[in-house]
Amino acid sequence: MSTITEEKTIHVTPKAVSKIREAFAREGVSGGGLRLGVLGGGCSGLSYQFKYDPKGRPNDHIFEFDGVKVFVDPKSMLYLNGMTLDYKESLMYSGFAFENPNASKNCGCGTSFTA
């Protein structure tokens, strides 16, 4: 009997990678990577966690995009699998944008969602 395992993945656009690098340089951090996660709370029930982490944890899913590491814990991966992190700029808004296929509803600010 064979089992099929689904590959877990996230995507980070080149523009988002560039902005992450800029933020790390501005803060004077080297090594480590970006921790993406999901926390309970926010106006839609779940909110995105987005912060620098000096190193990954033993059970993390670790992704690398043009030299930038991204750490995602297994529980958060359930909600983030297939997600794209982008950076958008317009006259009204500039910042990171989460394009999450697992979100059934997003709040207006874009940092909270319902799965």
C-alpha positions in Angstrom: 0.0 0.0 0.0 1.4 3.4 -0.9 0.6 6.7 0.7 0.5 10.1 -1.0 1.9 12.9 1.1 0.9 16.5 0.2 3.8 18.8 0.0 3.4 21.8 2.3 4.4 25.1 0.7 4.2 28.8 0.9 5.3 31.4 -1.6 7.0 34.8 -1.1 7.2 37.1 -4.1 10.5 38.7 -5.1 9.1 42.2 -4.1 8.3 40.8 -0.6 11.7 39.2 -0.3 13.3 42.6 -1.2 11.2 44.4 1.5 12.1 41.7 4.1 15.8 42.1 3.4 15.4 45.9 3.7 13.6 45.6 7.1 16.3 43.2 8.4 19.1 45.6 7.2 17.3 48.5 8.8 17.1 46.7 12.1 20.7 45.5 11.9 19.8 41.8 12.1 21.8 39.1 10.3 21.1 35.4 10.1 17.8 33.9 11.2 14.8 34.5 9.2 11.1 35.6 9.1 8.7 33.8 11.3 5.2 33.5 9.7 2.5 32.1 11.9 -1.1 32.3 13.0 -2.4 33.4 16.3 -5.9 33.4 17.8 -7.5 36.8 17.9 -8.0 39.7 15.5 -11.2 41.0 14.2 -11.9 37.9 12.1 -10.8 35.2 14.6 -7.2 34.5 13.5 -4.4 36.9 12.9 -1.1 36.6 11.1 2.2 36.6 13.0 5.0 38.2 11.2 8.4 38.8 12.9 12.1 38.3 12.9 13.3 35.0 14.5 17.0 34.4 15.1 16.7 30.7 14.4 14.1 28.1 13.4 12.7 25.5 15.8 13.2 21.8 15.4 9.7 21.1 14.0 9.4 24.1 11.7 8.8 24.0 8.0 11.7 26.0 6.6 11.5 27.7 3.2 14.1 29.8 1.5 13.5 32.5 -1.1 16.6 34.1 -2.7 18.6 33.7 0.6 15.7 34.8 2.9 14.6 32.0 5.3 11.0 31.7 6.4 10.0 29.6 9.4 6.5 28.2 9.9 5.5 26.1 12.8 3.4 22.9 12.1 0.1 24.2 13.6 0.3 27.5 11.6 1.1 25.5 8.4 -2.4 24.1 8.6 -3.7 27.6 7.9 -0.9 28.9 5.7 -0.3 26.1 3.3 -0.5 27.5 -0.3 -0.4 31.1 0.9 1.5 33.8 -1.0 3.2 36.7 0.9 3.4 39.8 -1.4 4.3 43.4 -1.0 1.8 45.9 -2.5 2.2 49.6 -3.1 -0.6 52.0 -4.1 -1.5 55.6 -3.4 -3.7 54.5 -0.4 -1.6 51.6 1.0 1.8 50.1 1.0 2.7 47.0 3.0 2.8 43.2 3.1 -0.3 41.4 1.8 -1.3 37.9 2.6 -3.0 36.0 -0.2 -4.3 32.9 1.6 -6.5 30.3 -0.1 -7.4 28.9 3.3 -9.1 32.1 4.4 -12.9 32.0 4.0 -13.2 35.6 5.1 -10.6 38.5 5.6 -10.9 41.6 7.7 -10.6 45.0 6.1 -7.1 45.6 7.4 -5.8 42.4 5.8 -4.1 41.1 9.0 -6.9 38.9 10.3 -8.9 36.1 8.7 -11.4 33.3 9.3 -10.5 29.8 8.1 
